[in-house]
Amino acid sequence: MALSNIGVNISALLGTLGIGGIAFALAAQDTVKNIFGAFTIFTDKPFSIGDTINVNGTEGTVVDVGVRSTKILGYDKRITTLPNYKITDASIVNISSEPMRRITVQLGLTYDTTPEKMKEALDILRAIPKKVENVSENPSDITANFSDYTDSALVITYYYIEKQGDILKVSSDMNLEILKAFNKAGLDFAFPTQTLYVHKNEAADATKETDNI
C-alpha cells in the first residue's frame, strides 16, 4: 500500500518478482535436490565414510559426504565426485557390509580327461578351500561341478572369501593351490585347439590309379 501510494506499479513489481523467483527456483533445483540427497544419506545410512561401495558401476571407498556431493576414492587412486541426488536415485551396493564375497572360477580341462580324473578334479576343488586362509570351510559354501561341454570340458567352482580376507590375495592363493594340485594330479588345462578329420575318397583314388595306368 505504501509503494502504491507513492506511485509504484505494484502489478509490474509482483510480476517481476514472480519471474525472478521462477528463475531462481530453476537455477537452484539441483542444489536443493543435493541437500535433500545428503539428508537422505545421513538418515537412511546406506553407507558410511570408509565403506567400499558400488554406485552404478563406480566402485571405491567413500572418503567424504558433503551437503552437495559425495567423494569416492577408486582403486586407481582417483577421486570421483557424485552429486548426492544421483546417489540416492541409484542402486547402491555396500561391499563393506557383505559377510563374505563369492568367487567364481571357470576351468577348462582337455577332452581326453577320463571320468575318473574328472571326479578327482572335482574332489580337489572341493578340498582346496580348507587349505587357504580366509576362505570359508563351510561345505555349503563350496561347490564344484562338471558344468558343460564347450570348447573344453568346463568345470565351475564357487567359494566364499571371508570378510576379513583381502579379495585379490585370497583369490591369488586359491588359483595357485588349484594350479599346484592339478599339476600334481596330472590334470591338463585346455587351450584353444582344432581337430581336423580327413575323409579319404576311395572312388576318386581308384579313378586316379586307372588314369595313371
C-alpha atoms as an extended CHARMM CRD file, in Angstrom:
* protein
*
       213  EXT
         1         1  MET       CA              0.0000000000        0.0000000000        0.0000000000  PROA      1               0.0000000000
         2         2  ALA       CA              2.8480000000        2.3850000000        0.8020000000  PROA      2               0.0000000000
         3         3  LEU       CA              4.5060000000        1.7060000000       -2.5650000000  PROA      3               0.0000000000
         4         4  SER       CA              1.1850000000        2.0990000000       -4.3320000000  PROA      4               0.0000000000
         5         5  ASN       CA              0.6250000000        5.4470000000       -2.5830000000  PROA      5               0.0000000000
         6         6  ILE       CA              3.9310000000        6.8030000000       -3.8820000000  PROA      6               0.0000000000
         7         7  GLY       CA              3.1190000000        5.7430000000       -7.4410000000  PROA      7               0.0000000000
         8         8  VAL       CA              4.8870000000        2.3880000000       -7.8040000000  PROA      8               0.0000000000
         9         9  ASN       CA              3.1690000000       -0.0560000000      -10.1710000000  PROA      9               0.0000000000
        10        10  ILE       CA              2.5970000000       -2.9610000000       -7.8000000000  PROA      10              0.0000000000
        11        11  SER       CA              1.3560000000       -5.3680000000      -10.5110000000  PROA      11              0.0000000000
        12        12  ALA       CA              4.5030000000       -4.9280000000      -12.5710000000  PROA      12              0.0000000000
        13        13  LEU       CA              6.6840000000       -5.2950000000       -9.4850000000  PROA      13              0.0000000000
        14        14  LEU       CA              4.9690000000       -8.5010000000       -8.4050000000  PROA      14              0.0000000000
        15        15  GLY       CA              5.2590000000       -9.8760000000      -11.9350000000  PROA      15              0.0000000000
        16        16  THR       CA              8.9820000000       -9.1440000000      -11.9880000000  PROA      16              0.0000000000
        17        17  LEU       CA              9.4810000000      -10.7790000000       -8.6050000000  PROA      17              0.0000000000
        18        18  GLY       CA              7.4880000000      -13.8070000000       -9.7460000000  PROA      18              0.0000000000
        19        19  ILE       CA              9.6560000000      -14.2590000000      -12.8440000000  PROA      19              0.0000000000
        20        20  GLY       CA             12.7840000000      -13.8030000000      -10.7500000000  PROA      20              0.0000000000
        21        21  GLY       CA             11.5310000000      -16.3690000000       -8.2660000000  PROA      21              0.0000000000
        22        22  ILE       CA             10.8860000000      -18.9020000000      -11.0150000000  PROA      22              0.0000000000
        23        23  ALA       CA             14.3620000000      -18.3020000000      -12.4760000000  PROA      23              0.0000000000
        24        24  PHE       CA             15.9520000000      -18.6940000000       -9.0430000000  PROA      24              0.0000000000
        25        25  ALA       CA             13.9980000000      -21.8890000000       -8.3770000000  PROA      25              0.0000000000
        26        26  LEU       CA             15.0920000000      -23.3960000000      -11.6990000000  PROA      26              0.0000000000
        27        27  ALA       CA             18.7120000000      -22.4590000000      -11.0710000000  PROA      27              0.0000000000
        28        28  ALA       CA             18.6830000000      -23.8240000000       -7.5190000000  PROA      28              0.0000000000
        29        29  GLN       CA             16.7490000000      -27.0580000000       -8.0920000000  PROA      29              0.0000000000
        30        30  ASP       CA             19.8790000000      -29.2450000000       -8.3530000000  PROA      30              0.0000000000
        31        31  THR       CA             21.2800000000      -27.6780000000       -5.1820000000  PROA      31              0.0000000000
        32        32  VAL       CA             18.0250000000      -28.3350000000       -3.3450000000  PROA      32              0.0000000000
        33        33  LYS       CA             17.9640000000      -31.9330000000       -4.6080000000  PROA      33              0.0000000000
        34        34  ASN       CA             21.5440000000      -32.4320000000       -3.4370000000  PROA      34              0.0000000000
        35        35  ILE       CA             20.7160000000      -31.0710000000        0.0240000000  PROA      35              0.0000000000
        36        36  PHE       CA             17.7670000000      -33.4450000000        0.3170000000  PROA      36              0.0000000000
        37        37  GLY       CA             20.0130000000      -36.2230000000       -1.0060000000  PROA      37              0.0000000000
        38        38  ALA       CA             22.5510000000      -35.5190000000        1.7370000000  PROA      38              0.0000000000
        39        39  PHE       CA             19.7390000000      -35.5760000000        4.2990000000  PROA      39              0.0000000000
        40        40  THR       CA             18.6200000000      -38.9560000000        2.9700000000  PROA      40              0.0000000000
        41        41  ILE       CA             22.1600000000      -40.3620000000        3.1500000000  PROA      41              0.0000000000
        42        42  PHE       CA             22.6040000000      -39.1450000000        6.7290000000  PROA      42              0.0000000000
        43        43  THR       CA             19.2310000000      -40.5340000000        7.8730000000  PROA      43              0.0000000000
        44        44  ASP       CA             18.9800000000      -43.8130000000        5.9300000000  PROA      44              0.0000000000
        45        45  LYS       CA             22.7380000000      -44.5060000000        6.2260000000  PROA      45              0.0000000000
        46        46  PRO       CA             23.1350000000      -46.7870000000        3.1860000000  PROA      46              0.0000000000
        47        47  PHE       CA             26.8820000000      -46.3460000000        3.7380000000  PROA      47              0.0000000000
        48        48  SER       CA             29.3620000000      -44.5250000000        5.9560000000  PROA      48              0.0000000000
        49        49  ILE       CA             32.7160000000      -42.8710000000        5.3790000000  PROA      49              0.0000000000
        50        50  GLY       CA             35.3030000000      -45.6150000000        4.9100000000  PROA      50              0.0000000000
        51        51  ASP       CA             32.8640000000      -48.0960000000        3.3400000000  PROA      51              0.0000000000
        52        52  THR       CA             33.5550000000      -49.5930000000       -0.0740000000  PROA      52              0.0000000000
        53        53  ILE       CA             30.5210000000      -49.1430000000       -2.3040000000  PROA      53              0.0000000000
        54        54  ASN       CA             29.4310000000      -49.5390000000       -5.9090000000  PROA      54              0.0000000000
        55        55  VAL       CA             27.1160000000      -46.8900000000       -7.3680000000  PROA      55              0.0000000000
        56        56  ASN       CA             26.0250000000      -47.7100000000      -10.9290000000  PROA      56              0.0000000000
        57        57  GLY       CA             29.4460000000      -49.1140000000      -11.7910000000  PROA      57              0.0000000000
        58        58  THR       CA             31.5010000000      -46.5730000000       -9.8380000000  PROA      58              0.0000000000
        59        59  GLU       CA             33.2870000000      -48.5730000000       -7.1530000000  PROA      59              0.0000000000
        60        60  GLY       CA             35.5950000000      -47.3820000000       -4.4100000000  PROA      60              0.0000000000
        61        61  THR       CA             35.9050000000      -46.1620000000       -0.8230000000  PROA      61              0.0000000000
        62        62  VAL       CA             33.7560000000      -43.3030000000        0.4670000000  PROA      62              0.0000000000
        63        63  VAL       CA             36.0960000000      -40.5460000000        1.6910000000  PROA      63              0.0000000000
        64        64  ASP       CA             33.6390000000      -37.6730000000        2.2030000000  PROA      64              0.0000000000
        65        65  VAL       CA             29.8970000000      -36.9830000000        2.2930000000  PROA      65              0.0000000000
        66        66  GLY       CA             29.0760000000      -33.3070000000        1.9010000000  PROA      66              0.0000000000
        67        67  VAL       CA             25.9380000000      -31.2260000000        1.5450000000  PROA      67              0.0000000000
        68        68  ARG       CA             26.1660000000      -31.2090000000       -2.2310000000  PROA      68              0.0000000000
        69        69  SER       CA             28.2090000000      -34.2750000000       -3.1950000000  PROA      69              0.0000000000
        70        70  THR       CA             29.9010000000      -37.4980000000       -2.1140000000  PROA      70              0.0000000000
        71        71  LYS       CA             33.5340000000      -38.3200000000       -2.9270000000  PROA      71              0.0000000000
        72        72  ILE       CA             34.5950000000      -41.8880000000       -3.7440000000  PROA      72              0.0000000000
        73        73  LEU       CA             38.2460000000      -42.9770000000       -3.9360000000  PROA      73              0.0000000000
        74        74  GLY       CA             38.5710000000      -45.5580000000       -6.7070000000  PROA      74              0.0000000000
        75        75  TYR       CA             41.0340000000      -48.4210000000       -6.9590000000  PROA      75              0.0000000000
        76        76  ASP       CA             43.1010000000      -46.3110000000       -9.3440000000  PROA      76              0.0000000000
        77        77  LYS       CA             43.5490000000      -43.7390000000       -6.5250000000  PROA      77              0.0000000000
        78        78  ARG       CA             41.3670000000      -41.2060000000       -8.3270000000  PROA      78              0.0000000000
        79        79  ILE       CA             38.5060000000      -39.4390000000       -6.5720000000  PROA      79              0.0000000000
        80        80  THR       CA             35.0940000000      -39.4520000000       -8.2390000000  PROA      80              0.0000000000
        81        81  THR       CA             32.6330000000      -36.7910000000       -7.0510000000  PROA      81              0.0000000000
        82        82  LEU       CA             28.9800000000      -37.7560000000       -7.3930000000  PROA      82              0.0000000000
        83        83  PRO       CA             26.0110000000      -35.4210000000       -6.7400000000  PROA      83              0.0000000000
        84        84  ASN       CA             24.0440000000      -36.6300000000       -3.7320000000  PROA      84              0.0000000000
        85        85  TYR       CA             20.7350000000      -36.7450000000       -5.5750000000  PROA      85              0.0000000000
        86        86  LYS       CA             22.1920000000      -39.1260000000       -8.1540000000  PROA      86              0.0000000000
        87        87  ILE       CA             23.4060000000      -41.4320000000       -5.4010000000  PROA      87              0.0000000000
        88        88  THR       CA             20.0190000000      -41.5480000000       -3.6800000000  PROA      88              0.0000000000
        89        89  ASP       CA             18.3360000000      -42.2840000000       -7.0250000000  PROA      89              0.0000000000
        90        90  ALA       CA             20.8210000000      -45.0710000000       -7.8730000000  PROA      90              0.0000000000
        91        91  SER       CA             21.2120000000      -48.6730000000       -6.7730000000  PROA      91              0.0000000000
        92        92  ILE       CA             23.8900000000      -48.7550000000       -4.0760000000  PROA      92              0.0000000000
        93        93  VAL       CA             25.8640000000      -51.8940000000       -3.2750000000  PROA      93              0.0000000000
        94        94  ASN       CA             27.6350000000      -51.6160000000        0.0870000000  PROA      94              0.0000000000
        95        95  ILE       CA             30.5040000000      -54.0410000000       -0.4120000000  PROA      95              0.0000000000
        96        96  SER       CA             31.8600000000      -53.4850000000        3.0970000000  PROA      96              0.0000000000
        97        97  SER       CA             28.6310000000      -54.7440000000        4.6490000000  PROA      97              0.0000000000
        98        98  GLU       CA             28.7260000000      -58.1220000000        2.9060000000  PROA      98              0.0000000000
        99        99  PRO       CA             29.5840000000      -61.0020000000        5.2570000000  PROA      99              0.0000000000
       100       100  MET       CA             31.5120000000      -62.8380000000        2.5260000000  PROA      100             0.0000000000
       101       101  ARG       CA             32.4040000000      -62.4440000000       -1.1520000000  PROA      101             0.0000000000
       102       102  ARG       CA             31.5180000000      -65.2460000000       -3.5660000000  PROA      102             0.0000000000
       103       103  ILE       CA             34.1530000000      -66.0460000000       -6.1880000000  PROA      103             0.0000000000
       104       104  THR       CA             33.5120000000      -67.9950000000       -9.3820000000  PROA      104             0.0000000000
       105       105  VAL       CA             36.3210000000      -69.9010000000      -11.1060000000  PROA      105             0.0000000000
       106       106  GLN       CA             35.8320000000      -71.4820000000      -14.5300000000  PROA      106             0.0000000000
       107       107  LEU       CA             38.3470000000      -74.1080000000      -15.5930000000  PROA      107             0.0000000000
       108       108  GLY       CA             38.5950000000      -75.9180000000      -18.9070000000  PROA      108             0.0000000000
       109       109  LEU       CA             40.0130000000      -79.4380000000      -18.9610000000  PROA      109             0.0000000000
       110       110  THR       CA             41.0290000000      -81.3300000000      -22.0790000000  PROA      110             0.0000000000
       111       111  TYR       CA             38.5100000000      -83.7810000000      -23.5470000000  PROA      111             0.0000000000
       112       112  ASP       CA             40.8590000000      -86.7180000000      -23.0540000000  PROA      112             0.0000000000
       113       113  THR       CA             40.2270000000      -86.3560000000      -19.3080000000  PROA      113             0.0000000000
       114       114  THR       CA             38.7590000000      -89.6450000000      -18.1180000000  PROA      114             0.0000000000
       115       115  PRO       CA             35.6470000000      -89.7500000000      -15.9150000000  PROA      115             0.0000000000
       116       116  GLU       CA             37.8250000000      -90.9090000000      -13.0270000000  PROA      116             0.0000000000
       117       117  LYS       CA             40.1740000000      -87.9510000000      -13.4820000000  PROA      117             0.0000000000
       118       118  MET       CA             37.2390000000      -85.5650000000      -13.7610000000  PROA      118             0.0000000000
       119       119  LYS       CA             35.8810000000      -86.8350000000      -10.4390000000  PROA      119             0.0000000000
       120       120  GLU       CA             39.3310000000      -86.3950000000       -8.9340000000  PROA      120             0.0000000000
       121       121  ALA       CA             39.3960000000      -82.8040000000      -10.1880000000  PROA      121             0.0000000000
       122       122  LEU       CA             36.0490000000      -82.0490000000       -8.5420000000  PROA      122             0.0000000000
       123       123  ASP       CA             37.2190000000      -83.5940000000       -5.2590000000  PROA      123             0.0000000000
       124       124  ILE       CA             40.3800000000      -81.4670000000       -5.3810000000  PROA      124             0.0000000000
       125       125  LEU       CA             38.4000000000      -78.2750000000       -5.9390000000  PROA      125             0.0000000000
       126       126  ARG       CA             36.0830000000      -79.0530000000       -3.0130000000  PROA      126             0.0000000000
       127       127  ALA       CA             39.0430000000      -79.6970000000       -0.6920000000  PROA      127             0.0000000000
       128       128  ILE       CA             41.2930000000      -76.7590000000       -1.5910000000  PROA      128             0.0000000000
       129       129  PRO       CA             39.3570000000      -74.0320000000        0.3170000000  PROA      129             0.0000000000
       130       130  LYS       CA             40.3110000000      -75.7740000000        3.5780000000  PROA      130             0.0000000000
       131       131  LYS       CA             43.9760000000      -75.1580000000        2.7430000000  PROA      131             0.0000000000
       132       132  VAL       CA             43.7190000000      -71.4030000000        2.0740000000  PROA      132             0.0000000000
       133       133  GLU       CA             43.4140000000      -68.7970000000        4.7990000000  PROA      133             0.0000000000
       134       134  ASN       CA             40.2810000000      -66.6080000000        4.9030000000  PROA      134             0.0000000000
       135       135  VAL       CA             38.2540000000      -68.9600000000        2.7040000000  PROA      135             0.0000000000
       136       136  SER       CA             35.0360000000      -70.3400000000        4.1880000000  PROA      136             0.0000000000
       137       137  GLU       CA             35.2960000000      -74.0330000000        5.0660000000  PROA      137             0.0000000000
       138       138  ASN       CA             31.5360000000      -74.4720000000        5.3690000000  PROA      138             0.0000000000
       139       139  PRO       CA             30.6080000000      -77.3480000000        3.0000000000  PROA      139             0.0000000000
       140       140  SER       CA             27.5370000000      -75.4330000000        1.8020000000  PROA      140             0.0000000000
       141       141  ASP       CA             29.8140000000      -72.5540000000        0.7000000000  PROA      141             0.0000000000
       142       142  ILE       CA             31.9860000000      -74.7740000000       -1.5230000000  PROA      142             0.0000000000
       143       143  THR       CA             30.7190000000      -76.2390000000       -4.7850000000  PROA      143             0.0000000000
       144       144  ALA       CA             32.3890000000      -77.7640000000       -7.8150000000  PROA      144             0.0000000000
       145       145  ASN       CA             30.5470000000      -79.1040000000      -10.8450000000  PROA      145             0.0000000000
       146       146  PHE       CA             31.2460000000      -80.5200000000      -14.2810000000  PROA      146             0.0000000000
       147       147  SER       CA             29.2050000000      -77.7950000000      -15.8930000000  PROA      147             0.0000000000
       148       148  ASP       CA             29.1910000000      -78.0560000000      -19.6630000000  PROA      148             0.0000000000
       149       149  TYR       CA             30.6710000000      -79.2740000000      -22.9300000000  PROA      149             0.0000000000
       150       150  THR       CA             32.1450000000      -76.2550000000      -24.6880000000  PROA      150             0.0000000000
       151       151  ASP       CA             35.4880000000      -75.8600000000      -26.4430000000  PROA      151             0.0000000000
       152       152  SER       CA             36.7440000000      -77.8370000000      -23.4710000000  PROA      152             0.0000000000
       153       153  ALA       CA             35.2730000000      -79.8020000000      -20.5860000000  PROA      153             0.0000000000
       154       154  LEU       CA             34.0930000000      -76.8950000000      -18.4580000000  PROA      154             0.0000000000
       155       155  VAL       CA             34.3720000000      -77.1320000000      -14.6930000000  PROA      155             0.0000000000
       156       156  ILE       CA             32.9680000000      -74.3910000000      -12.4510000000  PROA      156             0.0000000000
       157       157  THR       CA             33.7010000000      -73.9590000000       -8.7760000000  PROA      157             0.0000000000
       158       158  TYR       CA             32.3450000000      -71.4510000000       -6.2740000000  PROA      158             0.0000000000
       159       159  TYR       CA             33.8630000000      -70.4830000000       -2.9530000000  PROA      159             0.0000000000
       160       160  TYR       CA             33.4680000000      -67.6590000000       -0.4400000000  PROA      160             0.0000000000
       161       161  ILE       CA             36.1280000000      -65.2890000000        0.8630000000  PROA      161             0.0000000000
       162       162  GLU       CA             35.5110000000      -64.2340000000        4.4470000000  PROA      162             0.0000000000
       163       163  LYS       CA             35.0490000000      -60.5590000000        5.2460000000  PROA      163             0.0000000000
       164       164  GLN       CA             38.4670000000      -60.0330000000        6.8260000000  PROA      164             0.0000000000
       165       165  GLY       CA             40.2920000000      -61.5180000000        3.8430000000  PROA      165             0.0000000000
       166       166  ASP       CA             41.9420000000      -59.4890000000        1.0990000000  PROA      166             0.0000000000
       167       167  ILE       CA             39.9880000000      -60.3030000000       -2.0670000000  PROA      167             0.0000000000
       168       168  LEU       CA             42.9000000000      -60.1670000000       -4.5090000000  PROA      168             0.0000000000
       169       169  LYS       CA             45.3890000000      -62.0130000000       -2.2810000000  PROA      169             0.0000000000
       170       170  VAL       CA             42.9900000000      -64.8080000000       -1.3420000000  PROA      170             0.0000000000
       171       171  SER       CA             41.9200000000      -65.2510000000       -4.9760000000  PROA      171             0.0000000000
       172       172  SER       CA             45.5790000000      -65.4920000000       -5.9950000000  PROA      172             0.0000000000
       173       173  ASP       CA             46.2920000000      -68.0310000000       -3.2340000000  PROA      173             0.0000000000
       174       174  MET       CA             43.3440000000      -70.1480000000       -4.3500000000  PROA      174             0.0000000000
       175       175  ASN       CA             44.4180000000      -70.0940000000       -8.0020000000  PROA      175             0.0000000000
       176       176  LEU       CA             47.9470000000      -71.0800000000       -7.0220000000  PROA      176             0.0000000000
       177       177  GLU       CA             46.7070000000      -74.0110000000       -4.9460000000  PROA      177             0.0000000000
       178       178  ILE       CA             44.4950000000      -75.1750000000       -7.8280000000  PROA      178             0.0000000000
       179       179  LEU       CA             47.4160000000      -74.9950000000      -10.2420000000  PROA      179             0.0000000000
       180       180  LYS       CA             49.7240000000      -76.9830000000       -7.9410000000  PROA      180             0.0000000000
       181       181  ALA       CA             47.0870000000      -79.6230000000       -7.1660000000  PROA      181             0.0000000000
       182       182  PHE       CA             46.0860000000      -80.1100000000      -10.8090000000  PROA      182             0.0000000000
       183       183  ASN       CA             49.7010000000      -80.3850000000      -11.9610000000  PROA      183             0.0000000000
       184       184  LYS       CA             50.3980000000      -82.9480000000       -9.2460000000  PROA      184             0.0000000000
       185       185  ALA       CA             47.3360000000      -84.9760000000      -10.2570000000  PROA      185             0.0000000000
       186       186  GLY       CA             48.2550000000      -84.8660000000      -13.9490000000  PROA      186             0.0000000000
       187       187  LEU       CA             45.1730000000      -82.8670000000      -14.9250000000  PROA      187             0.0000000000
       188       188  ASP       CA             45.6780000000      -80.8230000000      -18.0860000000  PROA      188             0.0000000000
       189       189  PHE       CA             44.1210000000      -77.4170000000      -18.6390000000  PROA      189             0.0000000000
       190       190  ALA       CA             42.6150000000      -76.9430000000      -22.0760000000  PROA      190             0.0000000000
       191       191  PHE       CA             43.8120000000      -74.3450000000      -24.5390000000  PROA      191             0.0000000000
       192       192  PRO       CA             42.3800000000      -73.3210000000      -27.9420000000  PROA      192             0.0000000000
       193       193  THR       CA             42.9250000000      -76.2090000000      -30.3860000000  PROA      193             0.0000000000
       194       194  GLN       CA             41.3330000000      -77.5950000000      -33.5450000000  PROA      194             0.0000000000
       195       195  THR       CA             40.9840000000      -81.2130000000      -34.6170000000  PROA      195             0.0000000000
       196       196  LEU       CA             40.7280000000      -81.9040000000      -38.3730000000  PROA      196             0.0000000000
       197       197  TYR       CA             39.2370000000      -85.1190000000      -39.7050000000  PROA      197             0.0000000000
       198       198  VAL       CA             40.2950000000      -86.0390000000      -43.2760000000  PROA      198             0.0000000000
       199       199  HSD       CA             37.9270000000      -88.3790000000      -45.1540000000  PROA      199             0.0000000000
       200       200  LYS       CA             39.6080000000      -90.3490000000      -47.9370000000  PROA      200             0.0000000000
       201       201  ASN       CA             37.5140000000      -90.6720000000      -51.0860000000  PROA      201             0.0000000000
       202       202  GLU       CA             38.2360000000      -94.2600000000      -52.2610000000  PROA      202             0.0000000000
       203       203  ALA       CA             36.3640000000      -93.9050000000      -55.5820000000  PROA      203             0.0000000000
       204       204  ALA       CA             38.4140000000      -90.8620000000      -56.5310000000  PROA      204             0.0000000000
       205       205  ASP       CA             41.6290000000      -92.6840000000      -55.6220000000  PROA      205             0.0000000000
       206       206  ALA       CA             40.6460000000      -95.6790000000      -57.7890000000  PROA      206             0.0000000000
       207       207  THR       CA             39.9560000000      -93.4040000000      -60.7900000000  PROA      207             0.0000000000
       208       208  LYS       CA             43.2940000000      -91.6880000000      -60.2800000000  PROA      208             0.0000000000
       209       209  GLU       CA             45.1340000000      -95.0380000000      -60.2830000000  PROA      209             0.0000000000
       210       210  THR       CA             43.3640000000      -96.1310000000      -63.5270000000  PROA      210             0.0000000000
       211       211  ASP       CA             44.3780000000      -92.8780000000      -65.2280000000  PROA      211             0.0000000000
       212       212  ASN       CA             47.9860000000      -93.4590000000      -64.2380000000  PROA      212             0.0000000000
       213       213  ILE       CA             47.9310000000      -96.9360000000      -65.8250000000  PROA      213             0.0000000000
